[in-house]
Amino acid sequence: MAAATAPVSFCRAHISSSSTLSNPYSSSKLPFKFGKFTPCPSSSSKSAGFSVSCTLAREAPVKMEGKEDSDPALWQRPDYYGRFGKFGGKYVPETLMHALSELESAFDSLKDDPDFQNELAGILKDYVGRETPLYFAERLTEHYRRPNGEGPHIYLKREDLNHTGAHKINNAVGQVLLAKRLAKKRIIAETGAGQHGVATATVCARFGLQCIIYMGAQDMERQALNVFRMRLLGAEVRAVHSGTATLKDATSEAIRDWVTNVETTHYILGSVAGPHPYPMMVREFHKIIGRETRKQAIEKWGGKPDVLVACVGGGSNAIGLFDDFVKDKDVRLIGVEAAGLGLDSGKHAATLTKGEVGVLHGAMSYLLQDDDGQIIEPHSISAGLDYPGVGPEHSFLKEKGRAEYYSVTDEEALEAFKRLSRLEGIIPALETSHALAYLEKLSPTLPNGAKVVVNCSGRGDKDVQTAIKYLQV
Amino acid sequence: MASYIQARFFNRQVEDSCPANRLMISKRRTRNAHAACAQLLPMENTPNSGKLDLNKPMMGTQQVPINVPAIISGKFGRFGGKFVPETLIACLKELEAEFNWALEDPEFQNELQTALRDYIGRETPLYFAERLTNHYKNEDGHGPEIYLKREDLNHCGAHKLNNAIAQAMIAKRMGLKSVVAATGAGQHGVATAAACAKLSLECTVFMGISDMEKQNSNVLLMKLLGAEVKGVEGNFKDASSQAIREWVGNLQTTYYLTGTVVGPHPCPSMVREFQSVIGKETRRQAMEKWGGKPDVLLACVGSGSNALGIFHEFIGDEDVRLIGVEAAGFGLDSGKHAATLARGEVGVYHGAMSYLLQDEEGQIIGPHSIGVGLEYPGVSPELSFLKDTGRAEFYSATDEEAVEAYKRLSRIEGIIPSLEASHALAFLEKLCPTLPSGTKVIVNCSGRGDKDAATVLNYQQYSM
């Protein structure tokens, strides 16, 4: 799994996803049809363990599809092997292959299971509080009005109103229901700021499952209250001291635990990163955000949004909003990463802007790495964006030119945090504030009446101490 | 202009002993009841008809919309009223007229509905708490069914914003530029600050200094939302008094945004009206979920806004039990509690007659509760009335029981309730064994408890 240590210009990938190559169903080169997939009984026993190496030149992007290239509706997201173009995949130790296949087939069969879908819909409605409103931000719109009275219309998709205060719970709920179907009694997860940890602990409490959260020791100090919340909810929080004692180390530790306890344990990954089927699964659980937005946009103005804006850390809230609109080429998709102290400072988390392709945590994607292929420690004032990798689907959308990615500094994010609080009485998460900050550059370029939907992915109560320190309110 | 309208309204003011008042009390909910009440009054301008012609324009004023309810005196039996200095009477009358007008104005109602839906995130779910229900099942597997009305999911994390946004909209209608408010736990302060930011009103919040320390996170939130937070020696009652003083000094420009169902008329009725959306939704959701009404409604009681918010809709349904749970602090006999209805006596406080915690000399006894929002020595006059008439029952829960309930719901349902709501949840321990199997119990989960995590952490460490 440590293929991230390979030099930058090419990567030798030991695709022990050889099991997928020798799988009897591999003859079907069909796009990944969820309804048709039948679980393979013992795929792991068939793995011959032969390795495949792929050579990637930095300049020339590999074209894996032919003529379907330009039509987003025909893109395989992901394809049979869990790849989005060249990104994604399953770069994991042998021991995890069976668990991943089992997960994939369980997810696939549940997608069309009306009992599962009804139970999930019920929990999302009564427990999580969906659907979340699409809120017309009148004063923010006014703020971006140009002197001639023209300007875009700004709407906020209120994921901050979800139970636990962020979009994270959409995925946590879906995955815990999946884990129950798989008769797993033990749930593990990693967390950086604590939001995903709290969401996981929340759903485990709700469904009575044992919960272990891995958190970097440094993060635990910075987020003591979130640690207490997780413990209150009945979870065990384990400190990770290795490496820099932050999110990426917690993720590695969680994966190590999963390898050891794979029969009894389900790993709830917090974002659209990781080995297939996680990026696809997490996206599927979050895509309700975009689906609701489409419906609400029609109700409100009888059309589609013109621009979707979301912050990008691992990429889950962004994919959740974008997914339903990827095939609508007239809808602009804009992701905003963390530029920290500035893109040239070396202290940022702008993976898609400054990163290079490699493998991290089981997937091929852009990541922040130095010339030796070692991970560069990211920085952002917002812990949730402080991840050196990014979801493989985002890397794919960037390369295809379907989505645009920009970045915003800590300072700009704090300004946006203050701005929304003062103008709309909504305190956004610092992560979300990055998306809001980009409106400053975006709005002047938009035609009059352009409909902009910003994913307000979380509330900022957790960031108040940080903000107060910097803003000196 | 507004004063002409209210002057005419007051000519039809209902007397305390008037039969119409009794009719009013039993049919409080329906708009028609107000009109029906008005019909019983003698008419000055149409001597031959027993009916009130609300369509007839009053001298020198705009046409009053039809079916504007006649003013009630703001009395609930002997409770309530307007015990205020003369200077405030005109102001309160103006407020009352504006309030009644707003209720009937479709434009206001539309704007409010949009804000409730898109800004606050209503309607809030009625959530079947499966694991909590199982927890209360006896060995035979029998027990009540527990539902939670999820007011914790509102924007700002409590029921307070339902009222704050509506009143801030009224302040704007009245052309006022700034708002003052008083807050205990800070929830109302945060809600007011948020509503004022959204409606571009200036906002000043008064808060007791000891409360500011205990709920520091809320103070920071208010400041971020652009409000000015002024500390007052003491706690909520002192902050209230200071806020009222500030209001009286600036009547022309300032709106006093009351957070709860106390104070002089029309405040209790106004706040209750805006909070009653909770009960209205609950009725509809209960019908959808099990095709009937709830059997028991359970809510915590500080001053009573969330309780009345859920109760009010069902006051006329005699088969629905209404149970309020106050704060017993260190215990009812310790002298350190806030159980006004259990231990208080009738008196006048902050402009209304109601139960309150007072000593033999009539001085206010400082209340205590770990749930800061329940720490009020008075209580809603309407709740006092419901207690006296036996329509509602009131009990109490100690700090310890509330903390246990806080931890219980977190562990069992993954919902961290506010310490205030935890008092209602704590009472389930005593209530459930007495209920027949399948009884539908709805607890008003009036707020989320993230703000209380530090308090509970300290409490645990202290008690160890």
Contacts between the chains, C-beta under 8 A, distances in Angstrom:
chain1	res1	chain2	res2	distance
A	125	B	125	6.2
A	126	B	125	4.3
A	126	B	126	7.1
A	126	B	127	4.4
A	126	B	128	6.8
A	126	B	150	7.8
A	127	B	125	7.4
A	127	B	127	6.0
A	129	B	121	6.8
A	129	B	124	7.0
A	129	B	125	5.9
A	129	B	150	6.5
A	129	B	153	4.1
A	132	B	121	6.9
A	133	B	117	6.1
A	133	B	118	4.3
A	133	B	119	7.5
A	133	B	121	5.9
A	134	B	118	7.1
A	135	B	118	4.4
A	135	B	119	6.1
A	136	B	118	6.8
A	139	B	198	6.9
A	139	B	200	6.6
A	158	B	118	7.8
A	158	B	121	6.4
A	158	B	155	7.9
A	160	B	155	7.9
A	161	B	121	4.1
A	161	B	153	6.5
A	161	B	154	7.9
A	161	B	155	6.1
A	162	B	153	7.9
A	163	B	150	7.9
A	163	B	152	8.0
A	163	B	153	6.1
A	163	B	415	7.2
A	165	B	450	7.9
A	201	B	414	7.2
A	202	B	414	3.8
A	202	B	415	7.8
A	203	B	414	6.2
A	204	B	414	7.3
A	205	B	410	6.7
A	205	B	411	5.7
A	205	B	412	6.7
A	205	B	413	6.5
A	205	B	414	3.6
A	206	B	131	7.1
A	206	B	413	5.8
A	206	B	414	4.0
A	208	B	131	6.5
A	225	B	453	5.6
A	225	B	454	6.8
A	228	B	453	5.5
A	228	B	457	5.5
A	229	B	416	6.8
A	229	B	450	7.2
A	229	B	453	5.8
A	232	B	407	6.6
A	232	B	410	4.7
A	232	B	411	7.4
A	232	B	416	6.5
A	232	B	453	7.0
A	232	B	456	7.4
A	233	B	410	5.3
A	233	B	411	6.7
A	233	B	414	5.8
A	233	B	416	7.3
A	234	B	410	7.4
A	234	B	411	4.6
A	417	B	224	8.0
A	418	B	224	7.0
A	421	B	197	6.8
A	421	B	224	4.7
A	421	B	225	5.3
A	421	B	226	6.9
A	422	B	197	5.7
A	422	B	225	7.1
A	422	B	226	4.6
A	423	B	197	6.6
A	424	B	197	6.4
A	424	B	198	5.6
A	425	B	193	6.9
A	425	B	194	3.3
A	425	B	195	6.3
A	425	B	196	7.2
A	425	B	197	3.6
A	425	B	198	4.2
A	425	B	225	5.6
A	426	B	155	7.2
A	426	B	194	7.3
A	427	B	221	6.5
A	427	B	224	5.9
A	427	B	225	6.9
A	461	B	157	7.8
A	461	B	217	7.1
A	461	B	221	6.7
A	461	B	450	6.4
A	464	B	217	6.2
A	464	B	220	4.6
A	464	B	221	6.1
A	464	B	224	6.5
A	465	B	220	7.3
A	467	B	224	6.6
A	468	B	220	5.4
A	468	B	223	7.5
A	468	B	224	7.4
A	471	B	224	7.8
A	473	B	220	7.7
A	473	B	223	4.8
A	473	B	224	6.1
